[in-house]
Amino acid sequence: MADYQSRLGELEACNARLIAASVDSEEDAQSLVEMLGLTFSVGYGLDFMDFAQKTGAFYEVRRSIIHATSFILRRDGTVAHAVYATGPIGRLTVDDCIRMLG
C-alpha cells in the first residue's frame, strides 16, 4: 500500500481513484493507515467468506483472511482487470495499474 500511496498523484493523473479494503478491524486498519500515512480510502471489517464468494478471491478459513485481490473497475462499475494472488509474486503493482490506465 505504501507503493500506491507514493504514486497516488500518478494514478490520479490517469483519472483513477484508489480504495483499499480489508478484513482487519477498524482499529487495525486505522493503525495501518497512520503507520503508512495513507490518504486514500481504506475500508475495514470485510466478511472474508462473503467477499471471496462474491469476487472469487482466494481465502483461508483457518486464518480468516483474503489473499491479495486487486481490481481495476470501469466507471460503470464493471471489472476491467482482476488479479488474484496467494503470495507476493503476481500481485497487481502500481506500475501495472499506471500502464493499464495510461
Residue frames as qw, qx, qy, qz and C-alpha x, y, z in Angstrom:
[[0.000, 0.883, 0.469, 0.000, 0.00, 0.00, 0.00],
 [0.335, -0.726, 0.100, 0.592, 2.90, 2.33, 0.63],
 [0.366, -0.023, 0.599, 0.712, 3.93, 1.99, -3.02],
 [0.094, 0.674, 0.642, 0.352, 0.45, 3.02, -4.13],
 [0.243, -0.889, -0.255, 0.294, 0.46, 5.94, -1.71],
 [0.411, -0.507, 0.290, 0.700, 3.82, 7.15, -3.01],
 [0.153, 0.026, 0.645, 0.748, 2.47, 7.20, -6.57],
 [0.194, 0.618, 0.690, -0.324, -1.06, 8.36, -5.82],
 [0.154, 0.687, -0.081, -0.706, -0.57, 11.53, -7.88],
 [0.056, 0.265, -0.783, -0.561, 0.27, 9.46, -10.96],
 [0.086, 0.359, 0.929, 0.017, -2.86, 7.35, -10.50],
 [0.153, 0.722, 0.430, -0.520, -4.97, 10.46, -10.08],
 [0.088, 0.546, -0.402, -0.729, -3.39, 11.90, -13.24],
 [0.058, -0.025, -0.912, -0.406, -4.81, 8.83, -15.02],
 [0.528, -0.227, -0.142, -0.806, -8.24, 9.87, -13.73],
 [0.651, -0.166, -0.741, 0.013, -8.26, 6.96, -11.27],
 [0.485, -0.624, 0.269, -0.550, -9.41, 6.77, -7.67],
 [0.463, 0.205, -0.834, 0.220, -7.75, 4.32, -5.30],
 [0.673, -0.478, 0.193, -0.530, -9.51, 2.50, -2.49],
 [0.323, 0.242, -0.900, 0.166, -8.46, -0.46, -0.34],
 [0.761, -0.380, -0.017, -0.526, -10.45, -2.86, 1.81],
 [0.233, 0.351, -0.858, 0.295, -9.53, -5.36, 4.46],
 [0.680, -0.410, -0.595, -0.129, -10.90, -7.96, 6.83],
 [0.374, 0.064, -0.526, 0.761, -9.00, -6.14, 9.60],
 [0.215, -0.729, -0.572, 0.308, -10.81, -4.48, 12.47],
 [0.126, 0.954, 0.130, 0.241, -11.31, -0.71, 12.41],
 [0.488, -0.822, 0.251, 0.152, -8.52, -0.32, 14.98],
 [0.724, -0.170, 0.492, 0.452, -6.03, -2.41, 12.99],
 [0.498, 0.641, 0.395, 0.430, -6.93, -0.70, 9.72],
 [0.075, -0.990, -0.028, -0.112, -6.53, 2.73, 11.32],
 [0.620, -0.625, 0.354, 0.317, -3.13, 1.74, 12.70],
 [0.680, 0.166, 0.495, 0.514, -2.01, 0.74, 9.21],
 [0.262, 0.867, 0.288, 0.312, -3.34, 3.98, 7.71],
 [0.294, -0.946, 0.136, 0.033, -1.41, 6.00, 10.30],
 [0.716, -0.399, 0.431, 0.378, 1.78, 3.93, 10.04],
 [0.580, 0.237, 0.530, 0.572, 1.90, 4.22, 6.22],
 [0.010, 0.439, 0.006, -0.899, 0.47, 7.75, 6.03],
 [0.199, 0.354, 0.808, 0.426, -2.29, 6.65, 3.67],
 [0.190, 0.275, 0.109, -0.936, -4.52, 9.37, 2.28],
 [0.450, -0.040, -0.629, -0.633, -6.79, 7.18, 0.15],
 [0.744, -0.278, 0.110, -0.597, -9.89, 5.42, 1.49],
 [0.248, 0.214, -0.937, 0.119, -9.33, 2.19, 3.40],
 [0.754, -0.310, -0.172, -0.553, -12.32, 0.06, 4.29],
 [0.004, -0.323, 0.877, -0.356, -12.27, -2.50, 7.07],
 [0.514, 0.013, 0.654, -0.556, -14.27, -5.33, 8.56],
 [0.608, 0.242, -0.517, -0.552, -14.99, -7.26, 5.37],
 [0.858, -0.112, 0.441, -0.239, -16.56, -10.65, 5.87],
 [0.104, -0.507, 0.756, 0.400, -13.85, -12.73, 4.20],
 [0.382, 0.190, 0.899, 0.103, -16.15, -15.58, 3.10],
 [0.386, 0.773, 0.417, -0.281, -18.78, -13.22, 1.67],
 [0.128, 0.814, -0.345, -0.449, -16.12, -11.23, -0.20],
 [0.238, -0.307, 0.867, 0.312, -14.49, -14.42, -1.53],
 [0.431, 0.405, 0.806, -0.020, -17.80, -15.82, -2.73],
 [0.339, 0.853, 0.257, -0.303, -18.76, -12.57, -4.47],
 [0.189, 0.871, -0.356, -0.281, -15.38, -11.90, -6.11],
 [0.932, 0.287, -0.206, 0.087, -13.64, -15.26, -6.47],
 [0.001, -0.792, 0.532, -0.299, -10.83, -14.18, -4.14],
 [0.685, 0.056, -0.689, 0.228, -8.62, -16.84, -2.57],
 [0.471, -0.672, 0.205, -0.533, -9.14, -17.19, 1.16],
 [0.412, 0.136, -0.845, 0.313, -8.00, -19.17, 4.16],
 [0.631, -0.593, -0.365, -0.342, -10.63, -20.29, 6.66],
 [0.749, -0.278, -0.405, 0.444, -8.01, -21.17, 9.30],
 [0.375, -0.140, -0.155, 0.903, -6.67, -17.60, 9.40],
 [0.153, 0.806, 0.522, -0.232, -9.91, -15.85, 8.33],
 [0.142, -0.595, 0.267, 0.745, -8.08, -13.95, 5.60],
 [0.694, 0.694, 0.182, -0.059, -8.45, -12.99, 1.98],
 [0.667, -0.129, 0.309, 0.666, -5.33, -13.20, -0.14],
 [0.044, -0.459, 0.177, 0.869, -4.29, -10.17, -2.18],
 [0.378, 0.573, 0.700, 0.195, -7.03, -9.35, -4.66],
 [0.077, -0.438, 0.089, 0.891, -6.91, -6.32, -6.94],
 [0.413, 0.637, 0.640, 0.120, -9.43, -4.88, -9.36],
 [0.038, -0.178, 0.205, 0.962, -9.42, -2.09, -11.90],
 [0.288, 0.592, 0.725, -0.203, -13.01, -1.03, -12.39],
 [0.170, 0.400, 0.441, 0.785, -14.51, 0.91, -15.24],
 [0.171, -0.116, 0.180, -0.962, -16.60, 3.97, -14.48],
 [0.674, -0.196, -0.331, -0.631, -19.76, 1.86, -14.87],
 [0.640, -0.449, 0.494, -0.379, -18.54, -0.48, -12.09],
 [0.980, 0.187, -0.053, -0.049, -17.69, -3.43, -14.31],
 [0.685, -0.523, 0.390, 0.324, -14.35, -5.17, -13.88],
 [0.506, 0.793, -0.306, -0.144, -11.74, -4.17, -16.46],
 [0.546, 0.427, -0.680, 0.239, -8.95, -6.22, -14.88],
 [0.767, -0.567, 0.128, -0.271, -8.64, -8.54, -11.86],
 [0.462, 0.456, -0.716, 0.256, -5.63, -10.15, -10.19],
 [0.842, -0.485, 0.022, -0.234, -5.81, -12.86, -7.53],
 [0.436, 0.542, -0.650, 0.305, -2.64, -13.83, -5.68],
 [0.850, -0.473, -0.231, -0.025, -1.76, -16.19, -2.85],
 [0.724, -0.356, -0.008, 0.591, 1.70, -14.73, -2.32],
 [0.123, -0.749, 0.086, 0.645, 3.86, -11.72, -3.16],
 [0.169, -0.173, 0.691, 0.681, 4.51, -12.83, -6.75],
 [0.043, 0.397, 0.805, 0.439, 1.84, -11.97, -9.27],
 [0.037, -0.703, -0.512, 0.492, 0.19, -9.10, -7.44],
 [0.321, 0.814, 0.311, 0.371, -1.04, -6.04, -9.31],
 [0.506, -0.272, -0.131, 0.808, 1.64, -3.40, -8.88],
 [0.101, 0.802, 0.183, -0.559, 1.21, 0.34, -9.12],
 [0.054, -0.421, 0.598, 0.680, 3.31, 0.26, -12.33],
 [0.147, 0.272, 0.913, 0.266, 0.85, -2.27, -13.79],
 [0.107, 0.746, 0.581, -0.306, -2.07, -0.01, -12.92],
 [0.021, 0.731, -0.129, -0.669, -0.50, 3.09, -14.41],
 [0.099, -0.189, 0.782, 0.586, 0.35, 1.22, -17.63],
 [0.105, 0.434, 0.883, 0.148, -3.21, -0.08, -17.97],
 [0.033, 0.805, 0.463, -0.370, -4.81, 3.26, -17.13],
 [0.208, -0.558, 0.243, 0.766, -2.47, 5.43, -19.19]]
